[in-house]
Each structure stands twice: as structure tokens, then as C-alpha cells.
Amino acid sequence: MSPTRREFIRTASATAAGLALAGGASAQTTSPNERLGVGCIGCGGRMGAHMGIVKALQNEGFPVEIVAVSDIYTPRIEAAAKNTGGKPYRDHRELLADPRVDVVCIASPDRHHGPQAIDAVLAGKDVLVEKPLVHWSQFDVVKRLTKLVEDKGAVLQCGTQYAADSVWRQARQLIKDGAIGKPIFAQCGYFRQGDWGERGMPILDPNAKPGPDLNWEAFLGDGPKRDFSVSRFFRWRMYLDYAGGPPTDLYPHFFTPMAIALDCKFPTRVSAGGGKLFYNHEREVPDTVNIVADYPEGYTVAILGTQVNARGMETCVRGSEATLCFSGPGIQLFSADGKAEPIREVPREKPGDAREMWVNFLECVKSREKPWSDCRTQYYVQTAINMGELSLFEGKTAHFDAERERIVI
């Protein structure tokens, strides 16, 4: 038995005992001797990775099993059912009604993440949902989801796997303890080379069309009504109706950990620049976006990136007394005068990846604690990202009305 699995089972047993003494358990909690049944919603390529992790954890002895799968496209649902043995459903609401499903994993297109997570929480399920938490136009949805998760006491983990690395929480404590003085400026970004359009999302069946095997209306969700397009269906990341380019596809990975380190809440104002600077086919979403967010605590975060060039940049937080860099053994501190040699090094306690995000999620399902990339954290992250997208598209600075929790352009 691996230490991680042993700790998981020990925590589960202690939690169950505590709940029994307290006189009951929440709707989401099962006996430590029972398997957690996982329902998979949206069975495309990203879900394949999640399925692989869950199956690997099950093989390691974790009490977890995929029991149901759902998709609006028959070939995907048939493949997922064959791969996992899960019962196939064409409607995610039918999957949520299955009493064997305790938790759900959501990896559908962006526009469906929030509404499906809301349905899951209302059905009494805990949720691991892919980033972004909502589509860039759905700010009201993320507000509703966050309130619902907190009111219901549900566990929601967003799939920003870089947040599993312990260095971000270590940095948060260092900053809180005054290791860099007052935070002034932070930078993070995601740089890659390659379009997620024509080459990145292949059209699996050029002859696909709406009907019994493809629910086009379900795909559109609460977005604009469009005539069927095989490109929109298979290459949805290219279109603004369903995605937002780097800020939604990529930036949550690095901005979420930075938000954890800085304990970011709502920004006061956000501006963004960039656009479709290189990939100029039918793609609608930008390939390059640079977001600058100002926070009421008196610091700025720059979230930068492009899909045209993979050379990265330093991830760091500059303070009045020192600079904290995520480098070396984990964290390095440099003097504020710019000298090249570090004045302190802090080894990372534990690396993390998508598997560790799943383990953390399962532990929190048992303990009812907040996971690393919880819904409230993602509400703050999503607010800055949505403001950046709106700033870019509108050509204006986006402001945040904290009293009413609304974005003002």
C-alpha cells in the first residue's frame, strides 16, 4: 500500500467515525469501505486523460471506480463505455440521477462547465471540473455556482493541475510572513507553439450531422443559435462562442497557482492587449493575449502569453524587500536591488500533477475540506480572466464593482 493511499484510507476512516459521532453524514459522504462511483461528463480527448488517472488509482487500491459516462456524440460515448465499463448516458442529467454516481468529472466544452457543475451540485454530487470554470461570457454563472457550492457544502476542484505543486502554498506562507516585504508586481505566463485550430483539433468525421448520434442543440447550450458546422463541433476551441484562446485554454494553469501564492481576491481593474496576430485562418479566438490586473491591496499581476512562440519567462513576485522566484530547488529569494545570487533557497516539499489533483479531490470528498483549486479561488481567477477577455474584445479597461460583484466596461 502506497503512503498516499494509506493516508487516504486513514483520513476516510477518521472522517466517517467523526461524522457517526456527530449523528450523521453529508449527502456526498460514503462509507470508507465503499467505492466512490465516478461519472464522466464530456468524453473527448481531455476526459481520456482523467479516465486513465481514475483507472490507475483504482488499480493502486484507491476505493474509486468509473460507473457512468455521458456525451452528446454517440461514437465518443460508445468508446468511453467500452474503455471504462461505465453505463452510457446521452444526457448528463440522466447520469446525475444514477444513484451509483457519487462524484462527477466534467470535461465538456467551456460553455458547459458551469451549468453542468451547477446541475451536479444540485444533484448532491461533488465535482472535479476542467478549467476554465465557466466560459468568458458567463460571469453570472460563476457567481451562482460559487454561492451554490458554499451553501451546499459541496466539494469542487478545478483541474488546474499545476496548483498541485506545494511551492505555491509554501510561497503563500513566505509572503504572508513578510519574506519579500510588500508585494508590488507579479508575473506569470503560458507560452507554447502550435495552433489548437486546424491541426490541434481534428475533424473526426467530416460527414457528421445533427441527429440521433449528435445533439447539436445540446452542444450550443446557452450560446448563440448557429446552423450546424462540423468545424464548430469538432474544433470548438477556435470559436469565441465556445472558447476564448490562451486566457481560458491556458492561463488558469499558471494564474491559479499565482493567485494562491498572493491570496488574490477580486481585482479593481484589468486591461488587455493582443489578438489574432499569427494564426489567421477561420480561427476567431486570439493567439496572443497579455493581461494586466491591478488589485486593491496595491500590487499588479501580469498574465502574459502566446501560442506562437514557446520560449517562456520567469515566474516571480517582486516585493519591496525581495523577489520570490519559482526556480532552483523550488523557491529562490533575491534581494530587491537586482543582485544575481539568491539570498535564500526553499526546497519544494512535494511536486504535483493531475494525479495529485485527483488524490486531493478524493481526500476532500471524504474530509469535506476545501481542495487546492476550490470554487472560491476559481471565482477570483475567473473574474480577472473574464475582465481581461472583455477588455481585449471591447478595447477598454474593465473595472470591478466589488460591492455588487459585477464587471463594468
C-alpha positions in Angstrom: 0.0 0.0 0.0 1.5 3.3 -1.1 1.8 6.1 1.6 -0.7 8.3 -0.4 -3.3 5.5 -0.5 -2.7 4.6 3.2 -3.2 8.3 4.2 -6.4 8.5 2.0 -7.9 5.5 3.7 -6.9 6.6 7.2 -8.4 10.1 6.6 -11.6 8.5 5.2 -12.0 6.2 8.3 -11.4 9.1 10.7 -13.9 11.3 8.9 -16.5 8.6 8.8 -16.1 8.0 12.6 -16.3 11.7 13.3 -19.5 12.0 11.3 -21.0 9.0 13.0 -20.3 10.6 16.5 -21.8 13.8 15.2 -25.0 12.0 14.3 -24.9 11.7 10.5 -23.0 12.4 7.3 -23.4 14.8 4.4 -25.2 13.6 1.3 -21.9 13.4 -0.5 -20.1 11.2 2.0 -19.9 7.4 1.7 -18.6 4.7 4.0 -14.8 4.3 3.9 -15.4 0.7 2.8 -17.4 1.7 -0.2 -16.1 2.7 -3.6 -16.8 6.3 -4.8 -18.6 6.0 -8.1 -17.3 8.4 -10.7 -19.5 9.8 -13.5 -17.7 11.3 -16.6 -19.4 14.1 -18.5 -17.9 15.0 -21.8 -15.9 12.2 -23.2 -13.4 13.8 -25.6 -9.7 13.8 -25.5 -9.2 15.6 -22.1 -11.6 13.2 -20.4 -9.5 10.3 -21.7 -6.6 11.6 -19.5 -8.9 11.8 -16.5 -10.3 8.3 -17.1 -6.7 7.0 -17.2 -5.9 8.6 -13.9 -9.0 7.2 -12.2 -8.4 3.7 -13.5 -4.7 3.9 -12.4 -5.8 5.0 -8.9 -8.3 2.1 -8.8 -5.5 -0.3 -9.7 -3.4 1.1 -6.9 -6.2 0.3 -4.4 -8.0 3.6 -4.1 -11.7 3.0 -3.5 -12.9 4.7 -6.7 -14.5 3.4 -9.9 -15.9 4.9 -13.1 -19.6 3.8 -13.1 -21.2 6.1 -15.8 -20.2 8.1 -18.8 -22.1 10.8 -20.8 -21.6 12.6 -24.1 -23.8 14.1 -26.8 -21.9 12.3 -29.6 -22.5 8.6 -30.0 -19.0 7.5 -31.1 -17.4 9.1 -28.1 -19.9 7.7 -25.6 -19.5 4.2 -27.1 -15.7 4.4 -26.9 -15.9 5.7 -23.3 -18.3 3.0 -22.2 -16.0 0.3 -23.8 -12.9 1.8 -22.2 -14.3 2.1 -18.6 -17.3 -0.2 -18.3 -19.4 2.7 -17.2 -23.1 2.9 -18.1 -23.6 5.3 -21.1 -25.9 8.2 -20.9 -26.7 10.7 -23.7 -27.9 13.4 -21.3 -25.7 14.4 -18.3 -28.8 14.9 -16.2 -29.6 11.2 -16.5 -26.1 10.4 -15.4 -26.6 12.7 -12.3 -29.8 10.8 -11.4 -27.8 7.5 -11.3 -27.6 6.6 -7.6 -24.2 4.9 -8.1 -22.6 8.2 -9.1 -21.1 9.9 -6.1 -18.7 12.4 -7.8 -18.5 13.7 -11.4 -15.7 14.8 -13.6 -16.6 17.4 -16.2 -14.5 17.9 -19.4 -17.1 19.2 -21.9 -16.5 22.5 -23.9 -16.1 25.6 -21.8 -19.6 26.9 -22.0 -21.0 23.8 -20.3 -18.6 23.6 -17.3 -20.5 25.9 -15.1 -24.1 24.8 -15.9 -23.2 21.1 -15.6 -21.4 21.8 -12.3 -24.5 23.5 -11.0 -26.6 20.6 -12.1 -24.2 18.2 -10.3 -24.1 20.1 -7.0 -27.9 20.4 -7.1 -28.0 16.6 -7.5 -25.8 16.2 -4.4 -22.6 15.3 -6.2 -19.1 16.6 -5.7 -17.3 17.9 -8.8 -13.9 17.9 -10.5 -14.3 20.2 -13.4 -11.8 21.2 -16.1 -10.7 24.8 -16.5 -11.9 27.3 -17.2 -14.7 27.2 -14.6 -17.0 29.0 -17.0 -17.0 30.5 -20.5 -15.6 34.0 -20.6 -19.1 35.4 -21.1 -20.7 33.7 -18.2 -19.8 35.8 -15.2 -23.3 35.4 -13.7 -22.9 31.6 -13.9 -19.7 31.6 -11.9 -21.3 33.8 -9.2 -24.2 31.4 -9.0 -22.0 28.3 -8.9 -19.8 29.7 -6.2 -22.7 30.6 -3.9 -24.3 27.2 -4.5 -21.1 25.3 -3.7 -20.7 27.2 -0.5 -24.3 27.0 0.5 -24.5 23.2 -0.1 -21.1 22.5 1.4 -20.1 20.7 -1.8 -16.5 19.9 -2.8 -15.4 21.4 -6.2 -11.9 21.0 -7.6 -11.0 22.8 -10.8 -8.5 20.9 -13.0 -5.6 23.4 -12.8 -3.0 20.7 -12.1 0.0 23.0 -11.6 -1.7 24.1 -8.4 -0.9 20.6 -7.0 2.8 21.7 -6.6 3.5 22.5 -3.0 5.7 25.5 -3.9 2.7 27.8 -4.4 1.3 27.2 -0.9 4.9 27.5 0.5 5.2 30.8 -1.3 1.9 32.0 0.2 3.2 31.4 3.7 6.5 33.1 2.9 4.7 36.2 1.5 2.4 36.2 4.5 5.4 36.1 6.8 6.9 39.2 5.1 9.8 37.4 3.3 9.6 39.9 0.4 8.1 42.9 2.1 5.1 44.4 0.4 4.2 42.6 -2.9 4.4 45.1 -5.7 4.4 43.2 -9.1 3.9 39.6 -10.1 4.3 38.0 -13.5 3.3 34.6 -14.8 2.5 33.3 -18.3 2.0 30.4 -20.6 4.0 30.2 -23.9 3.6 27.4 -26.4 4.0 27.0 -30.2 1.1 25.5 -32.1 -2.4 26.3 -33.1 -5.3 24.5 -31.5 -7.4 25.0 -34.6 -6.9 23.2 -37.9 -4.0 21.0 -36.7 -4.8 20.7 -32.9 -8.5 19.6 -33.1 -9.0 17.1 -36.0 -12.4 16.6 -37.5 -13.1 13.0 -36.6 -16.0 12.6 -39.1 -16.4 15.1 -41.9 -19.8 13.6 -42.6 -21.2 14.1 -39.1 -24.5 15.8 -38.8 -27.2 16.5 -36.2 -29.5 13.7 -35.4 -29.8 10.7 -33.0 -26.0 10.4 -32.8 -25.1 14.1 -32.4 -27.2 16.5 -30.3 -26.4 19.9 -31.8 -28.8 21.8 -29.6 -27.2 20.4 -26.5 -23.8 21.4 -27.8 -24.9 25.1 -28.3 -26.2 25.2 -24.7 -26.9 28.8 -23.7 -24.7 30.2 -26.5 -25.9 31.9 -29.7 -28.0 29.8 -32.0 -26.0 28.7 -35.0 -26.5 26.4 -38.0 -24.6 23.1 -37.7 -21.0 23.3 -38.6 -18.7 20.2 -38.5 -15.8 22.5 -37.8 -17.6 24.2 -34.8 -18.5 20.9 -33.4 -15.1 19.2 -33.5 -12.8 22.3 -33.4 -14.8 24.3 -30.9 -11.7 25.9 -29.3 -11.3 28.0 -32.5 -14.6 29.9 -31.9 -15.5 32.7 -29.4 -18.9 31.2 -28.8 -17.3 28.2 -27.0 -13.7 29.3 -26.0 -11.5 32.3 -25.5 -8.0 31.4 -26.7 -5.0 31.4 -24.3 -6.7 33.2 -21.4 -9.3 30.4 -21.0 -7.4 27.5 -22.5 -4.1 28.0 -20.8 -3.8 30.9 -18.3 -5.8 29.2 -15.5 -2.9 26.8 -15.2 -0.4 29.4 -14.1 -2.6 32.2 -12.9 -4.4 29.9 -10.4 -1.1 29.0 -8.6 -0.1 32.7 -8.6 -3.5 33.6 -7.1 -2.9 31.0 -4.4 0.5 32.4 -3.6 -0.7 36.0 -3.4 -4.1 35.2 -1.9 -5.7 37.2 -4.7 -9.3 38.3 -4.3 -11.1 40.5 -6.9 -9.1 42.9 -9.0 -10.0 46.6 -9.2 -9.3 47.0 -12.9 -7.9 44.9 -15.8 -6.7 45.8 -19.2 -5.5 43.5 -22.0 -3.9 43.6 -25.4 -3.1 41.2 -28.2 -5.3 39.5 -30.7 -5.2 37.1 -33.6 -1.6 38.0 -34.6 -0.4 35.0 -36.5 -2.9 32.2 -37.0 -5.1 33.9 -39.5 -7.4 31.1 -40.8 -11.0 30.8 -39.8 -10.0 30.8 -36.1 -11.8 33.5 -34.2 -10.1 33.3 -30.8 -6.8 35.3 -30.2 -3.5 33.5 -30.3 -1.7 36.2 -28.1 -3.1 37.9 -25.0 -1.4 40.0 -22.3 -3.4 40.8 -19.2 -2.5 43.3 -16.6 -4.6 43.2 -13.4 -4.4 45.8 -10.5 -5.5 44.7 -7.0 -6.9 46.8 -4.1 -4.0 45.6 -1.9 -1.7 47.6 -4.0 0.0 45.2 -6.4 -0.2 44.3 -10.1 -0.2 40.9 -11.7 0.8 40.5 -15.4 -0.5 37.3 -17.1 1.2 37.0 -20.4 1.5 34.5 -23.2 1.2 33.4 -26.8 0.6 30.3 -28.8 3.2 31.4 -31.5 6.5 31.0 -29.5 7.3 28.5 -26.8 10.1 30.4 -25.1 8.9 31.1 -21.6 9.6 33.7 -19.0 10.4 33.9 -15.3 7.6 33.4 -12.8 8.1 35.6 -9.8 6.7 38.0 -7.3 8.6 41.3 -6.8 8.3 42.9 -3.4 9.6 45.9 -1.6 12.3 43.9 0.1 13.0 40.9 -2.1 11.9 39.0 -5.2 10.4 35.5 -4.9 11.1 33.3 -7.9 9.8 29.8 -8.6 13.1 28.4 -9.6 16.1 26.4 -8.3 15.1 23.8 -5.7 11.6 25.2 -5.7 11.7 28.8 -4.5 14.6 31.3 -4.6 14.6 34.7 -2.9 16.7 37.5 -4.4 17.5 40.9 -3.0 15.4 43.8 -4.3 18.5 45.6 -5.7 18.7 43.0 -8.5 21.8 41.1 -7.5 22.1 37.8 -9.3 22.9 35.5 -6.4 19.9 34.2 -4.3 19.8 35.2 -0.6 17.7 32.2 0.3 16.5 28.9 -1.2 13.5 26.9 -0.1 13.1 23.3 -1.4 9.7 22.2 -2.6 8.0 19.9 -0.2 6.2 17.9 -2.8 5.8 18.1 -6.6 2.3 17.8 -8.0 0.4 16.8 -11.2 -3.0 15.9 -12.4 -2.9 12.6 -10.5 -2.2 14.5 -7.2 -5.1 16.8 -8.0 -7.4 13.8 -8.2 -6.0 12.4 -4.9 -6.5 15.8 -3.2 -10.1 15.9 -4.6 -10.9 12.4 -3.3 -9.4 13.2 0.1 -11.5 16.3 0.3 -14.7 14.4 -0.7 -14.1 12.3 2.4 -12.9 15.1 4.8 -15.2 17.8 3.4 -12.2 20.2 3.4 -11.5 22.7 0.6 -9.4 21.3 -2.3 -6.4 23.1 -3.6 -8.2 24.7 -6.6 -11.5 25.3 -4.9 -14.5 27.1 -6.3 -14.0 30.4 -4.4 -10.4 30.6 -5.7 -11.6 30.0 -9.2 -14.2 32.7 -8.8 -11.4 35.2 -8.2 -9.3 33.7 -11.0 -12.2 33.7 -13.4 -13.1 37.3 -12.6 -9.7 38.6 -13.7 -9.6 36.4 -16.8 -13.1 37.4 -17.9 -12.3 41.0 -17.3 -9.2 40.5 -19.5 -11.2 38.9 -22.3 -13.8 41.7 -22.2 -11.1 44.4 -22.1 -9.4 42.9 -25.2 -12.7 42.4 -27.2 -14.1 45.9 -26.2 -10.8 47.8 -26.4 -11.5 49.3 -22.9 -10.3 48.9 -19.4 -12.6 46.6 -17.3 -13.4 47.7 -13.8 -14.8 45.7 -10.9 -17.6 46.8 -8.7 -16.8 44.9 -5.5 -19.9 46.0 -3.7 -22.2 44.5 -6.3 -19.7 41.9 -7.6 -20.1 42.8 -11.2 -17.8 43.7 -14.1 -18.1 47.2 -15.5 -16.8 48.1 -19.0 
